[in-house]
Amino acid sequence: MWIDNPQETGVFWMTVFPSLQGVKKDIFHVINNITRTVDKAAACFGDFARALSTNLFRGPKEKRWVPRPDSLKSDIQSVHDDYDTRQNETKGTRFFSPETAGMFKRTLELADGDFLSDPPGLDMQLDVTQPGKKRRFREIRSTSQLEGLHHHDRSVMHGANLRPDLGDCLFFLFYFRWNVDRMVELMSSTYRGMQMGHYDYELIENIQATRPFVILCHCDLTMVVQI
C-alpha cells in the first residue's frame, strides 16, 4: 500500500489489512515535496529535477523501480550534495531554500526506514497496451482521481468560528460538484465507464439509477437492455 504518511499510520493499516506486505510512502509525493521547496524558475531546476528522478529510480522508464534503502540513501545524499551550493543566478540567492534541507532529511529518514524502496521481486508496471496501439505501461503505485481532494477540501473552510450547519452545507456543495466534475471528465477516451459530458444533474441521477440494467457496447455504442 502506498500512502502519504506511512511513518504515522503504517502500523494501523497493517493491522486493518494483515495481508499487506508493507506500507510505503508514495515516491511521487516525495519528489513533489522536495521540488516545491526550490524556485522552479531557476536555471538549474530542470537538471535538479532530472537528477532527483534518476537517483530515486532504477531501470528503463517502462520497467523502473525504487532501489533498496542503502543504495537509495546514498543516491539521495549525492543529489543533495551536488546542488546544496548551487546558486539561483536569476535572483542571486542560493538555489536551495531553508526548507529544502529539512525535506531531504525527511526523505533520508523515509529511505532508512524502508518506506520508499519497492518490494523485492514485485513488478511495478502493468502492460495496459490496447490492440493495435502504441505500447503503454502504468505504475501500480499511481494515484486515483481523489488525489488532491484534501487540498481543495481545506480551502472550503476559511474560518475557525464557522457555524456547523454552514460548514455542513459548504462541504455538501463542494463534494457534490467535485463528483459531478469527475463524471463529466469520463468523456475522456482514457476511461471506459459511463460517459457523461454534461451538467444536467437530474439526467445524471437517472443514468446512474438505470446503470445496473444497461450494458454499453463500445464497438458501436449501442445500448442493450439486460433481460
matplotlib code that plots the C-alpha trace (Angstrom):
import matplotlib.pyplot as plt

x = [0.0, 1.3, 0.1, 1.1, 2.2, 3.4, 5.5, 2.5, -0.2, 1.6, 1.1, -2.6, -3.0, -1.0, -3.5, -6.5, -5.1, -3.0, -2.2, -0.2, 3.4, 4.2, 3.1, 5.1, 5.4, 4.3, 7.5, 5.8, 4.8, 8.4, 9.6, 6.9, 7.7, 11.3, 10.9, 8.3, 10.9, 13.0, 12.5, 11.2, 12.3, 16.0, 18.2, 19.4, 15.9, 15.5, 18.8, 18.0, 14.6, 16.1, 18.9, 16.4, 14.2, 17.2, 18.6, 15.3, 14.6, 16.4, 15.9, 14.2, 11.1, 8.7, 10.3, 11.7, 11.8, 12.9, 16.1, 16.8, 17.5, 21.3, 21.7, 18.8, 20.1, 23.5, 21.9, 19.6, 22.5, 24.5, 21.8, 21.7, 25.5, 25.6, 23.1, 23.5, 25.9, 24.3, 23.1, 19.9, 21.6, 18.3, 17.8, 21.4, 20.4, 21.0, 19.1, 18.1, 15.6, 15.7, 13.0, 15.0, 17.5, 14.7, 12.9, 16.0, 16.5, 12.9, 13.4, 16.6, 14.6, 11.9, 14.5, 16.3, 13.0, 12.4, 9.3, 10.4, 12.0, 9.8, 9.1, 11.7, 10.5, 7.4, 6.8, 5.8, 4.4, 1.4, 1.2, -2.0, -1.3, -4.5, -4.6, -3.1, -1.9, 1.5, 2.8, 1.9, 2.7, 1.0, 2.6, 0.8, 1.6, -0.3, -3.0, -6.7, -8.9, -9.3, -5.7, -5.6, -9.0, -7.8, -6.0, -9.3, -11.2, -9.2, -9.9, -13.7, -13.4, -11.7, -12.7, -12.4, -15.7, -17.8, -21.3, -21.5, -24.6, -23.0, -19.9, -22.0, -23.7, -20.4, -18.9, -22.1, -22.0, -18.3, -18.4, -21.5, -19.8, -16.5, -18.3, -20.2, -16.9, -15.3, -18.3, -18.1, -14.4, -15.3, -15.8, -12.0, -11.1, -8.8, -11.8, -14.3, -17.1, -20.4, -19.6, -21.4, -20.0, -22.8, -24.0, -27.7, -27.8, -31.3, -30.3, -27.1, -29.1, -31.4, -28.5, -26.9, -30.2, -30.5, -26.8, -27.2, -29.6, -27.6, -24.6, -22.6, -21.4, -18.2, -17.9, -20.9, -22.1, -25.4, -27.3, -28.6, -31.0, -30.3, -33.2]
y = [0.0, 3.5, 6.4, 9.9, 9.2, 5.6, 6.5, 7.8, 5.4, 2.3, 0.1, 1.0, -0.1, -3.3, -4.1, -3.4, -5.3, -8.2, -9.5, -6.3, -6.9, -3.4, 0.3, 2.7, 6.4, 7.4, 8.3, 10.9, 12.8, 12.7, 14.2, 16.9, 17.7, 18.4, 20.3, 22.6, 24.0, 25.4, 28.0, 26.3, 29.4, 28.8, 27.8, 24.7, 23.5, 21.2, 19.5, 19.1, 17.6, 15.1, 14.2, 13.6, 11.3, 9.5, 8.8, 7.7, 5.1, 2.3, 0.8, 2.0, 4.1, 1.3, -1.1, 1.2, 0.6, 2.2, 0.6, -0.9, 1.5, 1.5, 2.4, 4.8, 6.8, 7.2, 8.4, 10.9, 12.3, 12.6, 14.8, 16.9, 17.4, 18.2, 21.0, 22.3, 25.0, 25.9, 29.5, 30.8, 33.1, 34.9, 36.1, 35.9, 33.7, 30.0, 27.5, 25.6, 27.3, 26.9, 24.2, 22.1, 20.7, 19.6, 17.9, 16.0, 14.9, 13.7, 11.8, 10.1, 9.0, 7.5, 5.7, 4.4, 3.1, 1.2, 3.4, 4.2, 1.1, -1.1, -4.7, -7.1, -9.1, -7.1, -5.8, -2.2, -1.7, -3.2, -3.5, -1.8, -1.7, -1.9, -4.0, -2.0, 0.8, 2.0, 0.0, 1.6, 0.8, 2.0, 2.3, 0.2, 2.9, 5.6, 7.6, 7.9, 10.9, 11.7, 12.8, 16.5, 16.4, 17.2, 20.4, 21.7, 20.4, 22.6, 25.7, 25.3, 26.2, 29.5, 30.5, 28.8, 30.2, 28.9, 27.7, 23.9, 24.0, 26.4, 24.2, 21.1, 22.9, 24.1, 20.6, 19.1, 21.6, 21.1, 17.3, 17.3, 19.5, 17.5, 14.2, 15.8, 17.2, 13.7, 12.2, 14.8, 14.0, 10.5, 11.8, 11.3, 8.3, 7.1, 5.8, 3.1, 4.0, 5.9, 8.9, 12.0, 15.2, 17.4, 19.1, 18.1, 16.7, 15.2, 13.3, 12.1, 10.7, 9.0, 7.5, 6.2, 4.7, 2.7, 1.8, -1.8, -2.6, -1.3, -2.6, -0.2, -1.9, 0.0, -1.3, 0.6, 2.4, 0.5, 0.3, -3.2, -3.8, -6.8, -9.3]
z = [0.0, -0.9, 1.2, 2.2, 5.8, 6.4, 9.4, 11.3, 10.1, 8.7, 11.7, 11.7, 8.1, 8.7, 11.5, 9.3, 6.3, 7.7, 4.2, 3.3, 2.5, 3.7, 3.8, 1.7, 1.0, -2.5, -4.3, -6.4, -3.3, -2.2, -5.4, -5.3, -1.6, -2.5, -5.7, -4.3, -1.8, -4.6, -7.3, -10.5, -12.5, -11.6, -14.5, -12.7, -11.7, -14.8, -14.1, -10.5, -11.1, -13.6, -11.2, -8.4, -10.5, -11.9, -8.5, -7.0, -9.7, -11.4, -14.9, -18.1, -17.8, -18.6, -16.0, -13.4, -9.6, -6.4, -5.1, -1.7, 1.3, 1.4, -2.3, -2.2, 0.8, -0.9, -4.1, -2.3, -0.4, -3.6, -5.2, -2.1, -2.0, -5.7, -5.6, -2.0, -3.0, -6.3, -6.9, -8.4, -10.9, -11.7, -8.1, -6.9, -4.0, -3.0, -5.1, -2.0, 0.3, 4.1, 3.8, 1.3, 3.8, 6.1, 3.3, 2.2, 5.9, 6.0, 2.7, 4.1, 7.2, 5.0, 2.9, 6.1, 7.4, 4.1, 3.4, -0.1, -1.7, -3.8, -2.5, -4.0, -6.9, -7.4, -11.0, -10.5, -14.0, -15.7, -19.5, -20.5, -24.2, -26.3, -29.6, -32.4, -30.2, -29.0, -26.1, -22.7, -19.1, -15.9, -12.5, -9.9, -7.4, -9.3, -7.5, -8.0, -9.0, -5.3, -5.3, -4.4, -2.9, 0.6, -0.6, -2.0, 1.0, 3.3, 1.2, 1.8, 5.5, 5.9, 9.5, 12.9, 14.1, 11.1, 12.1, 11.9, 9.7, 7.3, 7.2, 6.5, 3.6, 2.2, 2.2, 0.7, -2.2, -2.7, -2.8, -5.0, -7.6, -7.3, -8.0, -11.0, -12.4, -12.2, -14.0, -16.7, -17.1, -18.1, -21.6, -21.9, -24.1, -21.3, -19.4, -20.4, -17.9, -18.2, -20.4, -19.2, -20.7, -19.3, -16.1, -16.1, -12.6, -12.9, -16.0, -14.4, -11.5, -13.9, -15.8, -12.5, -11.5, -14.7, -14.9, -13.4, -16.2, -19.1, -21.0, -23.2, -26.3, -27.1, -30.6, -31.9, -28.8, -29.0, -25.6, -24.9, -22.1, -19.9, -19.6]

ax = plt.figure().add_subplot(projection="3d")
ax.plot(x, y, z, "-o")
ax.set_aspect("equal")
plt.show()
